[in-house]
Amino acid sequence: MSARRLAIFTCSSVLDTIALPTKYKTGTSFANYTSHGHASCVTLDHNKPLVTLDYGTEVGGFPFFNVESLSGAVQIEAKYTETEAGLDAPFGDGPWTFSNGLSNTFRVETFNVTSTGRVESFFIQGGLRWQTLWLLTEGSVRICQAGIRSGNDRTPVDELPGFFESSNDLYNEIWALGPRTVQQACIAADTAPSTWEVTTDGVYLRGQQPAQSVIGASFANYTLTFHTKIVRGGTGWKVAAEVGGFGPYFVLTSEYPPGSSFANTNRTIVPPNTLTVGYGWNLVNQTSLTTGKINHYSLPFDIQEGHWYEISTTINATGYGVAVNGTDIFVAVNDLQIVSGTTGSSGSLTGGTWGFGPYQDQIALVKDVEVHAQNGTRLYRNPMTSSSVLEEFGVMAGNHSVCLDGAKRDRLVWSGDFVHTYRVIQSSTGRSDFVTGSLEYWLDRQAPDSSAYHGYFSMSPAMGQSAEYVTTYNAFGLLDYQLFFLNAFAGYYRNSADKGFVLKHWKQIKNGVEAVRSLIDEQSGLAVATDIGAFFSGPSNGTAVSAVLAHTLSEMANIATVVGETDVASTWARLADSIKDAIRDQLWNSHLGAYAADLSDRTEQSITGSAWAILSGVSNTTQAESSIAALSSLRLGIGYKTSTSVSNASTTDLAPFLSGFLLEAILQASRNSPSASHARATAISVLLDQLWAAMVTQDEYYTGGAWEYVYPDGRPGLDLYTSHAHPWAAAPTYVLTEYVLGIQATAAGFSEWAFRPAILDVNVSWARGRVPTPHGPIRASWQLGQNDTVQLRVCGPSHTTGIVSLPFAVESYTVHGEDRTAVGDQFEVTVSGGSCTNVHIVKK
C-alpha cells in the first residue's frame, strides 16, 4: 500500500486556485478571515472547539487546512453546506445519493490529525459556501489556514470576456449569478480524479456512494463473492442494484478499535460488529428524500480491521443470504422497507448488478470478486487489480470539460439544462471548451441503431461513466431534452461559426434529428411522447413541446444548409412550419387569451406554452401581447407557477429553468415592439425584481449562484436538497446581455450582428457591456437622456458588420454628430468592422 494512500493529503496542481474564507467565527460574531494578505490562525480546544468558515460565494474542490501545532493526535470533523442552515443538520445539506460522480457523497467527513502540516480531503466537495471544523477529541490544535483547493475558475465577473452592467444594481447582481454558477458547475478536464484507487491488493475504497459494475446489469439470482479488508470502520457492497445504485446496500462494520475509530461514528446507524442493511440509494438519504428502514444483524464474533474476510451474498426471491467467513445471516425481503415510487427503482428485488462502497468515513480494500449462477456456473471473475475496473464501475477520471446540472450534488451532465448553460457561457466566461466538451460528451453517448433509443443522446451521463456502456446506463427518458441538446448544438455554431465541429458530428446530429421526427403525431400534427419517454416542459399534444420541436427543426434546417444538404434542410423546415400551423389551428384559445397547454384541456395555460409560442414564432404580435397579459392567472407569490393546474400551495416549486424561457420571450417581444407595454413591464418586474431577486437579496441563502427551485415566499425550493448554483436557472445572464444590452449574432460567428436593445419595458436607464466573439469583443452602451433622447455607442471587431437599430419611431438622429434622415420614422446604422459608432436619436 502506497504512502500517498495512507495520508489524507494530495499534491496540488499548478492549475488549481486556493479559495479562502472571507469570514470566520469561533464565538458569536464573525471576523474577516484575512488581513494584509495573511490568513487568520484559529486555535481549537475544549473551550472553543468549533470554527465556522464563510466563503462568501459558491466554491468547490478539495478542502484542506494547515496545522501549525497540536498537543497530540486529534480528530476534526468538517461539515459543508451551501446555506448556513445546513450546518445545523447532522449530515450538512447532504449526503448526495444518486451517483458516485467523482466527488464526496457525504457533506461530513472526519480527519485524524497526528502531525503538523497540510491536511487535505481525498475527495472533491461539490459546491458550498459554509464550512465548520469541529475538534472532537481532547487536546488542542492550531490551524493557520483553511480553504478549498479548486480546479474551478474564480475570475471576478467584471474581468470576464463578457460583462454587463446597468443603472439597476439589482439586475447587475442577477446577471452575475450566471457566470458565478457556470464557473462552479463546469468542471475542467483532468481536475476530477477517480474516487477509486487500484492497487495490487485490490481497490482501495473510501466511504462513498457505491459504484456499480456495468457488466452485471442484466444478471439475476446470483451469488456474489469477494474478499475485503477493513482499513477503518467497515466495508460496503450492493447486489441486485441498478447501475445507478438503487437497491439493497450492505455494510459490515468492524469492532471499532480505539486506535483507529472516530469519536463521531454514528453507532446507531452503523453499530460495531454488525451487518447493516438498507434499501434504496444509501443508508441515509439527503434530508428531502425518504430514507427507508435500516436493519441490523449482529455477528457472533468480532470483525477485526486489517484482516481479510470472505463475503458472499446470495439472491433469492425471499431475501439475501450473506455469509461472512462462512457464518450465515439471512436478510429477508420482508424486513426491508422498499420505498415505492422512488426514482431509479427497477421494481426488481432479484435482478441487477453489484457494486462496492463503504459508508461514511470508512475505508476498505476489495479484491477477488466472483459471481456464480444458481447452478454454480461462474459468470464473472475480477481480481480488482487492473485499472479497467474504473471503466467497468463508472469511476474513470474526468477527461472532458463538462458542465453539470449543479455545482454540489448529482454530478450528472444533463443535456436539457445546457440549453441555458451554453448561452450563459457565451455571454460571460467565453469558455468554448466547456461548450464543445459538454456537447461531445453527449455526442459520444448516442444510442446505437440496435437500440430502441437509436439516434437519441444520453440525457444525463454521470461524470466517470464510459461512453462504451451508454445503453446499459439507459438515460434517454426526457424527450424534450433531446430537442434542447440539438438546440444547443445549433446555438454553438451560430455563435462560433465552427463548421469543422459541425461537419465532424453531422452524421450523428442528422440521426438525432431523424429520431425526434417520430415525436410528430400523425393525427394532430403536434408533438407527443412515445413509449420510451416523457416530456419535462409540457404535456403531449401541447403548445410548449410542439413549439420546441418546431423551433428545433428550424434550427437544424439551418445546420443542414451549412453542410450543403439543402433537400434535408427543406424537409425539416417544412415539418417545422407544419407543426407551427397545427399549434395555431388547434391550441389558440381566444377566451383564455393564450395558447392552451395541450389539447386535453384547452382552458389550461402554462408559462412554457406562452414562452415557446413566442420564441418559435407561432404567436403573432397580438397573441404574444395577449399571452403576456394572461400571465396574471399564473401568478403565485414572487413568480409564476408552471401551469394553471398547479396548486397555489406554499410548497409549490417555482421553476427558474422554465421561467428563463418566459423571460426571454417577454424581452424578445419588447425588443421588437414600437411602444411600451404595462403587461410586459409587469411580467419582467415579477421575474427580475422578485423571482431572481430572491437569489441575491437574502444572505442566509445566498451563494452568488442561481437556485434550482424557489418557493412562492422566496425561500429556496426543495429545502436543503436544492442546488444553489444551478446553470439551468441562470437565463437572466444571457437575456440581459442579448436583449437589454442588446447584442446578438445575426450570422454565424458574429460575422454579422445586431445592436438592438430592449429599453421600453425594463427598469434600466443605461446599460453597457461587452460580448465575446470569435473576432474579439463587441463593446456597447446606451443611455436614456432628457426629452426622449437615446445615446448609443458600439465598437465592433474587425471582419464583422453590425447594425444599430431600435423598434420605435424616431424624430431625428445623428451619427458621430452628423444629421441623418430617418426613413419611414425608422433608422438603421451600419457599423464597419474594427470601428466604433456613436448614434444619438430623438424619439417621435
C-alpha positions in Angstrom: 0.0 0.0 0.0 1.5 3.3 -1.0 2.3 6.1 1.4 0.2 8.5 -0.5 -2.9 6.4 0.1 -2.3 6.3 3.8 -2.0 10.1 4.0 -5.0 12.4 3.8 -3.5 15.0 1.5 -2.9 15.2 -2.2 -0.4 17.2 -4.3 -1.7 20.5 -5.7 -1.9 21.1 -9.4 -0.3 24.2 -10.8 -3.7 25.0 -12.5 -5.5 25.0 -9.2 -6.6 28.0 -7.2 -6.9 28.4 -3.5 -10.2 29.7 -2.2 -10.0 31.1 1.3 -13.0 32.0 3.5 -14.0 35.6 3.7 -15.1 35.5 7.3 -14.9 33.1 10.3 -16.1 32.9 13.9 -15.3 30.8 16.9 -17.8 32.6 19.1 -20.9 34.6 18.4 -19.6 37.1 15.8 -17.7 36.9 12.5 -14.4 38.5 11.8 -12.5 38.9 8.5 -10.5 35.8 7.7 -7.6 37.5 6.0 -5.8 40.7 7.0 -3.0 42.2 4.9 -2.9 39.1 2.8 -2.4 36.7 5.7 -5.0 34.1 6.8 -6.2 34.2 10.4 -5.0 31.5 12.8 -7.5 29.6 14.9 -6.9 27.5 18.0 -9.5 24.8 18.7 -9.6 23.4 22.2 -12.0 22.4 24.9 -13.3 26.0 25.4 -13.7 26.8 21.7 -13.9 23.5 19.7 -15.7 24.9 16.6 -14.8 27.3 13.9 -17.4 28.4 11.2 -16.0 29.5 7.9 -17.9 31.6 5.3 -16.5 31.6 1.8 -18.9 34.4 0.7 -19.9 32.7 -2.5 -20.0 29.2 -4.0 -16.8 27.3 -4.2 -16.0 23.6 -4.8 -12.8 21.5 -4.7 -10.5 19.7 -2.2 -11.0 21.0 1.3 -7.8 21.5 3.3 -6.4 23.0 6.5 -2.8 23.7 7.6 -1.9 22.6 11.1 0.7 24.8 12.8 0.8 23.0 16.1 -1.2 20.4 18.1 -1.0 18.9 21.6 -1.2 15.4 20.4 -3.3 13.3 17.9 -6.7 14.9 17.5 -9.8 14.2 15.4 -11.5 17.0 13.5 -14.9 16.8 11.8 -15.5 19.0 8.8 -19.1 19.8 7.6 -20.1 21.5 4.4 -23.2 23.2 3.1 -24.4 25.8 0.6 -26.7 27.6 3.1 -25.8 28.3 6.7 -28.9 26.4 7.9 -27.3 23.2 6.7 -24.7 23.5 9.4 -27.4 22.6 11.9 -28.3 19.4 10.1 -26.4 16.3 11.2 -25.3 15.5 7.6 -24.9 19.1 6.4 -27.0 19.6 3.3 -26.2 16.0 2.1 -25.5 13.3 1.6 -25.7 13.0 -2.2 -27.0 9.7 -3.2 -27.7 9.3 -7.0 -24.2 8.6 -8.3 -20.6 8.2 -7.3 -19.8 11.1 -9.5 -16.1 11.7 -8.8 -16.8 13.8 -5.7 -17.6 13.2 -2.0 -21.1 11.7 -1.4 -21.0 13.0 2.2 -21.1 16.6 3.4 -19.5 15.5 6.7 -16.0 13.9 6.9 -13.6 13.3 9.7 -9.8 13.7 9.8 -7.3 12.0 12.2 -4.6 14.6 12.7 -1.3 13.3 14.0 1.3 15.8 12.9 1.7 19.4 11.7 1.4 20.3 8.1 -1.3 20.3 5.5 -4.3 18.0 5.8 -6.4 17.7 2.7 -9.5 15.7 1.8 -9.1 12.9 -0.7 -12.5 13.7 -2.3 -13.7 16.8 -4.1 -16.5 18.6 -2.3 -19.2 19.9 -4.5 -20.3 23.5 -4.3 -20.5 25.1 -0.8 -20.4 28.4 0.9 -20.3 27.4 4.5 -18.0 25.0 6.4 -17.2 24.1 10.1 -14.2 22.5 11.7 -15.0 20.8 15.0 -12.5 19.4 17.4 -13.9 16.1 18.5 -11.3 14.9 21.0 -9.3 16.3 23.9 -6.3 18.4 23.3 -5.8 21.4 21.1 -4.9 22.2 17.5 -3.8 25.5 15.9 -4.9 25.9 12.3 -3.4 28.8 10.3 -5.1 28.4 7.0 -8.2 26.6 5.8 -9.6 26.6 2.4 -10.6 24.8 -0.8 -8.1 23.8 -3.5 -10.2 24.3 -6.6 -9.8 23.5 -10.2 -12.7 25.8 -10.9 -12.4 29.3 -12.5 -12.5 32.1 -9.9 -12.1 35.1 -12.2 -14.1 38.1 -10.9 -17.2 38.7 -13.1 -16.1 42.2 -14.1 -12.9 40.7 -15.6 -14.6 38.1 -17.7 -14.6 38.2 -21.6 -18.3 39.0 -21.4 -19.8 41.6 -19.0 -23.0 43.5 -18.3 -23.8 46.4 -16.0 -26.6 48.9 -15.9 -28.3 51.6 -13.9 -30.1 48.9 -12.0 -27.8 47.4 -9.3 -30.1 44.5 -8.7 -30.1 43.5 -12.3 -26.3 43.6 -12.3 -26.2 41.2 -9.4 -28.7 38.9 -11.1 -26.6 39.0 -14.3 -23.6 37.9 -12.2 -25.4 34.8 -10.9 -24.8 33.2 -14.3 -21.1 33.4 -14.6 -20.5 32.5 -11.0 -22.8 29.5 -11.4 -21.1 28.1 -14.5 -17.7 28.8 -13.0 -18.5 26.3 -10.3 -20.8 23.9 -12.1 -18.5 23.4 -15.1 -15.6 21.0 -14.3 -12.5 21.3 -16.5 -10.8 18.2 -17.9 -8.3 16.5 -15.7 -9.4 18.3 -12.5 -11.6 15.5 -11.2 -9.6 12.3 -10.4 -11.2 8.9 -9.8 -12.7 8.2 -6.4 -11.3 4.7 -6.5 -7.6 3.7 -6.2 -6.4 0.5 -7.8 -3.6 -1.4 -6.0 -2.0 -4.9 -6.2 -4.2 -5.7 -3.1 -7.4 -4.8 -4.9 -9.3 -1.5 -5.0 -8.8 0.9 -2.1 -12.2 2.4 -1.3 -13.0 5.3 1.0 -16.5 5.9 2.3 -18.6 6.9 -0.7 -21.8 6.1 -2.7 -21.2 2.6 -4.1 -20.2 2.4 -7.7 -21.8 -0.4 -9.7 -20.4 -2.7 -12.4 -22.0 -2.3 -15.8 -21.3 -6.0 -16.5 -24.0 -7.3 -14.2 -26.8 -5.0 -15.3 -28.8 -8.0 -16.7 -27.8 -10.6 -14.1 -30.3 -12.0 -11.6 -30.5 -14.6 -8.8 -26.7 -15.0 -8.5 -24.2 -15.3 -5.7 -21.6 -12.5 -5.3 -18.4 -13.5 -3.5 -15.4 -11.2 -2.7 -12.6 -10.7 -0.3 -12.4 -7.5 1.8 -10.1 -6.0 4.3 -11.4 -3.2 6.5 -8.8 -0.5 7.0 -11.1 1.7 9.1 -14.7 1.3 10.2 -16.3 -1.0 7.7 -16.9 -2.2 4.2 -19.9 -1.9 1.9 -21.4 -3.5 -1.2 -24.6 -3.9 -3.2 -26.3 -6.7 -5.2 -29.5 -6.7 -7.3 -29.0 -3.0 -7.9 -29.5 -0.7 -10.8 -26.3 0.6 -12.4 -27.2 4.0 -10.9 -27.1 2.4 -7.4 -30.7 1.9 -6.3 -31.1 -1.4 -4.5 -30.1 -3.2 -1.3 -27.0 -1.9 0.5 -24.9 -3.9 2.9 -22.4 -2.5 5.3 -20.2 -4.7 7.5 -18.7 -2.8 10.4 -15.6 -3.5 12.4 -15.2 -3.8 16.2 -14.2 -0.1 16.1 -10.8 -0.4 17.8 -9.9 2.7 19.9 -6.7 3.4 17.9 -8.4 4.0 14.5 -12.1 4.7 15.2 -13.6 8.1 15.1 -15.3 9.7 18.1 -18.3 10.9 15.9 -19.1 7.5 14.3 -22.8 7.1 14.4 -23.2 3.8 16.2 -27.0 4.0 15.9 -26.8 3.8 12.1 -23.7 1.5 11.9 -23.1 -0.3 15.2 -19.8 -2.2 15.7 -19.5 -5.9 14.6 -22.8 -5.6 12.7 -24.2 -6.2 9.2 -26.2 -3.1 8.5 -28.7 -3.3 5.6 -30.9 -0.7 3.9 -32.7 -0.4 0.6 -32.5 2.5 -1.7 -29.6 4.7 -2.6 -27.8 4.7 0.7 -28.4 4.1 4.4 -29.3 7.7 4.9 -30.6 9.9 2.1 -30.5 13.6 1.8 -33.0 15.5 4.0 -35.6 16.0 1.4 -35.6 12.3 0.2 -37.3 9.5 2.1 -34.9 7.2 3.9 -36.0 3.6 4.4 -35.7 1.4 7.4 -32.2 0.4 8.5 -31.8 -3.2 9.6 -29.1 -4.5 11.9 -27.8 -8.1 12.2 -25.3 -8.9 14.9 -22.3 -11.2 14.3 -21.1 -13.9 16.8 -17.5 -12.7 16.5 -15.5 -9.5 16.3 -14.7 -8.1 12.8 -11.1 -7.1 13.0 -9.5 -4.3 11.0 -6.5 -5.3 8.9 -7.8 -8.8 8.4 -9.1 -10.3 5.1 -12.7 -11.7 5.1 -14.5 -13.7 2.5 -18.1 -12.4 2.0 -20.8 -13.9 -0.2 -24.3 -12.7 -0.9 -26.8 -14.9 -2.5 -30.0 -13.5 -4.1 -33.3 -15.3 -4.0 -37.0 -14.4 -4.1 -37.4 -14.2 -0.3 -34.2 -12.3 0.6 -30.4 -12.2 0.6 -28.2 -14.7 2.2 -25.0 -13.2 3.5 -22.0 -15.3 4.7 -19.0 -13.7 6.4 -16.2 -16.3 6.6 -18.8 -19.0 6.5 -21.1 -17.5 9.1 -24.6 -17.1 7.6 -27.0 -14.2 8.0 -30.3 -14.1 6.2 -31.8 -10.7 5.2 -35.5 -11.2 4.5 -37.1 -9.0 1.9 -40.0 -8.6 4.3 -37.6 -7.0 6.8 -36.6 -4.3 4.3 -38.6 -1.1 3.6 -38.9 -0.7 -0.2 -39.7 2.9 -0.8 -42.2 2.8 -3.6 -42.1 5.3 -6.4 -38.5 6.2 -5.8 -36.7 7.5 -8.8 -34.4 4.8 -10.2 -36.3 1.8 -8.8 -36.4 -1.1 -11.2 -39.1 -2.9 -9.3 -36.9 -6.0 -9.2 -35.5 -7.4 -5.9 -33.6 -10.2 -7.5 -32.2 -8.7 -10.7 -29.4 -6.1 -11.1 -25.7 -5.6 -10.7 -23.3 -5.4 -7.8 -21.3 -2.5 -6.5 -18.8 -1.5 -3.8 -18.5 1.4 -1.5 -18.0 1.7 2.3 -20.1 4.0 4.4 -19.2 7.5 5.7 -15.5 7.8 6.9 -14.9 4.0 6.4 -12.1 2.6 4.3 -11.7 -0.9 2.9 -10.0 -3.0 0.3 -11.9 -5.2 -2.1 -10.5 -7.9 -4.3 -11.2 -11.3 -6.0 -14.8 -10.7 -7.0 -16.7 -13.6 -8.4 -20.3 -14.1 -9.4 -21.9 -17.6 -9.8 -25.2 -18.6 -11.2 -27.6 -20.7 -9.1 -26.3 -23.9 -10.7 -22.7 -23.0 -9.7 -21.5 -21.8 -13.1 -19.0 -18.9 -12.7 -20.4 -15.9 -14.6 -17.8 -13.3 -13.6 -14.4 -13.0 -12.1 -12.3 -9.9 -11.4 -9.3 -9.6 -9.1 -9.9 -5.8 -9.0 -6.2 -5.1 -9.5 -6.4 -3.6 -13.0 -7.3 0.0 -14.0 -10.0 -1.5 -16.2 -12.2 -1.6 -13.1 -12.5 2.2 -13.3 -14.4 2.0 -16.6 -16.4 -1.0 -15.5 -17.6 0.6 -12.4 -18.1 4.1 -13.8 -15.4 5.9 -11.8 -12.9 7.0 -14.5 -11.1 10.3 -14.0 -12.8 13.2 -15.8 -11.0 13.9 -19.1 -13.7 16.1 -20.7 -14.5 19.6 -19.8 -18.2 19.4 -18.9 -21.0 21.3 -17.3 -23.0 19.7 -14.6 -26.6 20.3 -13.6 -25.4 21.9 -10.4 -22.2 22.5 -8.5 -22.8 20.4 -5.4 -25.0 17.4 -5.9 -25.6 14.8 -8.5 -22.5 15.2 -10.7 -24.6 14.5 -13.8 -24.1 16.1 -17.2 -27.7 17.0 -18.1 -28.3 17.9 -21.7 -31.6 19.7 -21.2 -30.1 22.1 -18.7 -27.4 23.0 -21.2 -29.9 24.9 -23.4 -29.4 27.8 -20.9 -25.9 26.9 -19.8 -24.2 27.3 -23.1 -25.7 30.8 -23.6 -24.6 31.9 -20.2 -21.1 30.8 -21.1 -21.2 32.6 -24.4 -22.4 35.8 -22.7 -19.8 35.8 -19.9 -16.9 33.4 -19.4 -16.4 32.6 -23.1 -15.2 29.1 -22.2 -15.9 27.4 -25.5 -14.0 24.3 -24.2 -16.9 23.7 -21.8 -19.4 24.1 -24.6 -17.6 21.7 -27.1 -16.6 19.4 -24.2 -20.1 19.0 -23.0 -21.6 18.6 -26.5 -19.0 15.9 -27.3 -19.7 14.2 -24.0 -23.3 13.6 -25.2 -22.3 13.0 -28.8 -20.1 10.2 -27.7 -23.1 8.7 -25.9 -25.6 8.4 -28.8 -27.7 5.2 -28.7 -26.7 2.7 -31.5 -29.0 1.7 -34.3 -29.6 -1.6 -32.5 -31.1 0.2 -29.5 -34.8 1.1 -29.0 -33.5 4.6 -28.4 -31.4 4.7 -31.7 -30.4 8.2 -32.6 -31.1 9.6 -29.1 -28.3 11.0 -26.9 -27.8 10.1 -23.3 -29.5 13.0 -21.4 -27.7 12.6 -18.0 -24.5 10.7 -18.1 -22.6 10.9 -14.8 -19.0 12.0 -14.5 -16.8 8.9 -14.6 -19.0 6.8 -16.8 -17.8 5.3 -20.1 -19.5 6.0 -23.4 -18.9 2.4 -24.2 -21.9 1.4 -22.0 -24.4 4.1 -23.0 -27.3 1.7 -23.5 -26.6 0.0 -20.1 -26.9 3.3 -18.3 -30.0 3.9 -20.3 -30.6 7.6 -19.7 -32.9 8.7 -22.5 -36.2 9.2 -20.8 -36.9 13.0 -21.2 -37.7 13.5 -24.8 -37.6 17.3 -24.9 -34.1 17.1 -23.6 -33.1 15.6 -27.0 -34.6 18.8 -28.5 -32.7 21.1 -26.1 -29.5 19.3 -26.9 -29.9 19.8 -30.6 -30.8 23.5 -30.0 -27.5 23.9 -28.0 -25.6 22.3 -30.9 -27.1 24.8 -33.3 -26.5 27.6 -30.9 -22.9 26.8 -30.6 -22.5 27.1 -34.4 -24.5 30.3 -34.5 -22.0 32.0 -32.1 -18.8 30.3 -33.2 -19.1 29.5 -37.0 -17.1 26.4 -36.2 -18.0 24.5 -39.3 -15.4 21.8 -38.7 -17.2 20.9 -35.5 -20.5 20.6 -37.3 -19.0 18.5 -40.1 -17.3 16.2 -37.6 -20.6 15.4 -35.9 -23.1 15.9 -38.7 -23.9 12.2 -39.2 -24.8 11.9 -35.5 -26.7 15.1 -35.4 -28.7 14.1 -38.6 -29.6 10.8 -37.0 -30.6 12.6 -33.8 -33.0 14.9 -35.8 -34.4 12.0 -37.7 -35.1 10.2 -34.3 -37.1 13.1 -32.9 -39.2 13.3 -36.0 -41.0 10.3 -34.6 -42.5 12.7 -31.9 -44.9 14.2 -34.5 -48.3 12.7 -34.1 -49.9 11.8 -37.5 -53.4 12.8 -36.4 -52.8 16.1 -34.6 -49.5 17.1 -36.2 -48.3 18.1 -32.7 -45.6 16.6 -30.6 -46.5 13.5 -28.5 -44.5 11.4 -26.1 -43.6 7.8 -27.2 -43.4 4.7 -25.2 -39.7 5.3 -24.5 -40.0 8.6 -22.6 -41.9 11.6 -21.5 -41.7 15.4 -21.7 -40.4 17.7 -18.9 -41.5 21.1 -20.2 -45.1 20.3 -21.0 -47.7 17.6 -21.9 -48.1 15.7 -25.2 -50.2 17.4 -27.9 -49.2 20.6 -26.1 -48.1 24.1 -27.2 -44.7 24.0 -25.3 -43.3 20.7 -26.6 -44.7 21.1 -30.1 -43.2 24.6 -30.4 -39.9 23.4 -29.0 -39.9 20.7 -31.7 -40.8 23.1 -34.4 -38.1 25.5 -33.3 -35.5 22.7 -33.1 -36.4 21.6 -36.7 -36.0 25.2 -37.9 -32.6 25.5 -36.2 -31.4 22.1 -37.5 -32.6 23.1 -41.0 -30.1 25.9 -40.8 -27.4 23.5 -39.9 -28.3 21.2 -42.8 -27.9 24.2 -45.1 -24.4 24.8 -43.7 -23.3 21.3 -44.6 -24.8 21.6 -48.1 -27.8 19.2 -47.6 -30.4 21.5 -48.9 -33.0 18.8 -49.5 -32.8 17.8 -45.9 -33.0 21.4 -44.8 -36.1 21.9 -46.9 -37.8 18.8 -45.4 -37.1 19.9 -41.8 -38.2 23.4 -42.4 -41.5 22.2 -43.9 -42.0 20.0 -40.9 -41.4 22.9 -38.6 -43.9 25.1 -40.4 -46.4 22.3 -40.4 -46.1 21.9 -36.6 -46.5 25.7 -36.1 -49.6 25.7 -38.2 -51.0 22.8 -36.2 -50.4 24.7 -33.0 -52.1 27.8 -34.4 -55.1 25.9 -35.6 -55.7 23.8 -32.6 -54.3 25.4 -29.5 -55.0 29.1 -29.6 -57.8 29.9 -27.1 -59.2 33.4 -27.7 -61.2 33.3 -24.5 -58.1 32.5 -22.5 -56.0 35.0 -24.5 -53.2 32.5 -24.7 -52.1 29.2 -26.3 -53.6 26.3 -24.3 -51.2 24.0 -22.5 -52.5 21.0 -24.5 -55.4 19.6 -26.4 -56.8 17.6 -23.4 -57.8 20.8 -21.6 -57.8 23.9 -23.7 -58.6 26.1 -20.7 -55.2 25.4 -19.1 -52.3 27.8 -19.6 -48.6 27.3 -18.9 -45.6 29.5 -18.8 -43.7 27.2 -21.2 -46.6 27.2 -23.7 -46.8 31.0 -23.8 -43.0 31.3 -23.9 -42.3 28.9 -26.7 -45.2 30.1 -28.8 -43.4 33.4 -28.9 -39.8 32.1 -29.2 -40.7 29.7 -32.0 -42.6 32.4 -34.0 -46.0 30.7 -33.5 -47.6 33.7 -31.8 -48.3 36.8 -33.8 -47.7 40.2 -32.2 -51.3 40.5 -30.9 -51.2 36.9 -29.5 -47.9 37.5 -27.8 -49.1 40.6 -26.1 -52.3 38.8 -25.0 -50.4 35.8 -23.7 -48.2 38.0 -21.6 -51.2 39.8 -20.1 -52.8 36.5 -19.3 -49.8 35.5 -17.1 -51.7 37.1 -14.2 -53.6 33.8 -13.9 -50.4 32.0 -13.2 -49.1 34.4 -10.6 -48.0 32.8 -7.3 -46.0 34.6 -4.7 -42.9 36.0 -6.1 -43.2 34.4 -9.5 -45.3 32.3 -11.9 -46.3 28.7 -11.3 -45.7 26.4 -14.3 -49.4 26.0 -15.2 -52.9 26.9 -14.0 -53.4 23.2 -12.9 -50.6 23.5 -10.3 -51.8 24.2 -6.8 -51.4 27.5 -5.1 -49.6 25.9 -2.1 -46.8 27.4 -0.1 -44.6 24.4 -1.1 -45.2 24.7 -4.8 -41.9 24.9 -6.5 -41.4 27.9 -8.9 -39.2 26.9 -11.7 -36.4 29.3 -12.8 -35.4 26.8 -15.6 -38.8 27.2 -17.3 -39.2 30.8 -16.2 -36.0 31.5 -18.1 -37.7 30.7 -21.4 -40.5 33.1 -20.4 -38.1 35.9 -19.5 -36.5 35.7 -23.0 -39.9 35.5 -24.7 -41.1 38.7 -23.0 -37.9 40.6 -23.7 -38.0 39.4 -27.3 -41.5 40.8 -27.7 -40.4 44.0 -26.0 -37.3 44.4 -28.2 -39.5 44.1 -31.3 -42.3 46.4 -30.2 -42.6 50.1 -31.1 -44.3 51.0 -27.9 -44.2 50.2 -24.2 -46.5 47.7 -22.5 -47.7 47.6 -19.0 -48.2 43.8 -19.2 -44.6 43.3 -20.4 -43.2 45.6 -17.8 -45.2 43.9 -15.1 -44.1 40.4 -16.1 -40.4 41.4 -16.5 -40.6 43.0 -13.0 -42.1 39.9 -11.5 -39.3 37.7 -12.8 -36.3 40.0 -12.2 -37.4 42.2 -9.2 -39.0 39.3 -7.3 -38.2 35.7 -8.5 -34.5 36.1 -9.3 -34.1 38.9 -6.8 -34.7 36.4 -4.1 -31.4 34.8 -5.0 -29.4 37.9 -4.3 -31.2 39.7 -1.5 -31.2 37.0 1.2 -27.8 36.5 2.7 -28.9 33.4 4.6 -29.4 31.6 1.3 -27.0 33.5 -0.9 -24.2 31.7 -2.7 -23.7 34.0 -5.7 -25.2 31.3 -7.8 -28.7 30.7 -9.3 -31.1 28.4 -7.5 -32.6 25.3 -8.9 -36.1 26.0 -7.5 -37.8 28.7 -5.4 -40.8 28.6 -3.1 -43.5 31.3 -3.6 -42.4 33.1 -0.4 -38.8 33.5 -1.8 -37.1 30.7 0.1 -35.1 28.1 -1.9 -37.4 25.3 -3.1 -36.8 21.6 -2.2 -35.3 22.7 1.1 -31.7 21.7 1.7 -31.8 19.5 -1.4 -31.9 22.5 -3.7 -28.8 23.3 -5.7 -27.8 26.9 -5.1 -25.5 27.0 -8.2 -27.6 25.5 -11.0 -26.9 26.8 -14.5 -30.5 25.9 -15.7 -31.7 28.8 -13.5 -29.2 31.4 -14.9 -31.1 32.6 -18.0 -31.1 36.3 -17.0 -27.4 36.4 -17.7 -27.8 35.9 -21.4 -31.2 37.6 -21.6 -29.8 40.8 -20.1 -26.8 40.6 -22.5 -28.7 39.8 -25.7 -31.8 41.9 -25.1 -31.2 44.7 -22.5 -27.6 45.4 -23.6 -28.9 44.3 -27.0 -26.1 42.4 -28.8 -26.9 39.3 -30.8 -25.3 37.4 -33.7 -27.3 37.6 -36.9 -24.9 35.5 -38.9 -22.6 32.6 -37.8 -19.7 33.6 -35.6 -20.8 37.2 -35.3 -19.7 38.0 -38.8 -22.9 40.0 -38.7 -24.5 41.2 -35.6 -27.2 43.5 -34.3 -27.2 46.2 -31.6 -30.9 46.5 -30.8 -31.6 46.9 -27.1 -35.0 46.5 -25.5 -35.4 49.6 -23.4 -39.1 50.3 -23.3 -40.3 47.9 -20.6 -37.2 47.4 -18.4 -36.4 49.4 -15.3 -33.0 50.5 -16.7 -31.9 54.0 -17.8 -28.5 52.9 -19.1 -26.6 49.7 -19.9 -23.1 48.9 -21.0 -21.1 45.8 -21.5 -19.1 43.5 -23.8 -19.8 40.3 -25.7 -17.1 37.8 -26.6 -17.0 36.7 -30.3 -14.5 34.7 -32.4 -13.3 38.0 -33.8 -12.9 39.8 -30.5 -15.3 41.6 -28.1 -18.2 43.8 -29.1 -18.4 46.7 -26.7 -21.7 48.6 -26.5 -23.6 51.0 -24.3 -26.8 53.0 -24.4 -28.3 55.7 -22.2 -31.6 57.4 -21.9 -31.5 61.2 -21.9 -33.9 64.0 -21.4 -36.6 64.9 -23.9 -37.0 61.4 -25.3 -33.4 61.0 -26.4 -31.2 57.9 -26.5 -27.5 57.8 -26.9 -25.9 54.6 -28.3 -22.3 53.6 -28.8 -20.9 50.4 -30.1 -17.4 49.2 -31.2 -17.3 46.1 -33.4 -14.3 43.9 -34.0 -12.6 43.6 -37.4 -14.1 41.3 -40.1 -17.6 41.9 -38.8 -20.5 44.1 -39.7 -23.1 45.4 -37.2 -26.5 47.0 -37.5 -27.7 49.5 -34.9 -31.5 49.9 -34.7 -34.4 50.5 -32.3 -38.0 49.4 -33.0 -39.8 52.7 -32.2 -40.3 55.7 -34.4 -37.6 58.4 -34.3 -38.0 62.2 -34.9 -34.3 62.5 -35.9 -30.9 61.0 -35.3 -27.2 61.7 -35.7 -24.2 59.5 -36.3 -21.0 61.0 -34.9 -22.8 64.3 -34.6 -23.9 64.4 -38.3 -27.6 64.6 -39.1 -29.2 61.7 -40.8 -32.6 61.3 -42.3 -35.0 58.7 -40.9 -36.7 56.5 -43.4 -40.4 56.0 -42.5 -39.7 57.0 -38.9 -37.1 54.2 -38.6 -33.3 54.1 -38.7 -30.5 51.7 -39.2 -26.8 52.4 -38.9 -24.2 50.1 -40.2 -21.0 49.6 -38.1 -18.0 48.5 -40.1 -15.6 46.1 -38.5 -12.8 47.5 -36.4 -14.6 50.8 -35.8 -16.8 52.5 -33.2 -20.1 54.3 -33.9 -22.0 56.9 -31.8 -25.7 57.3 -32.5 -27.9 60.0 -30.9 -31.7 59.7 -31.5 -34.7 61.7 -30.6 -37.9 59.6 -30.2 -41.0 60.7 -32.1 
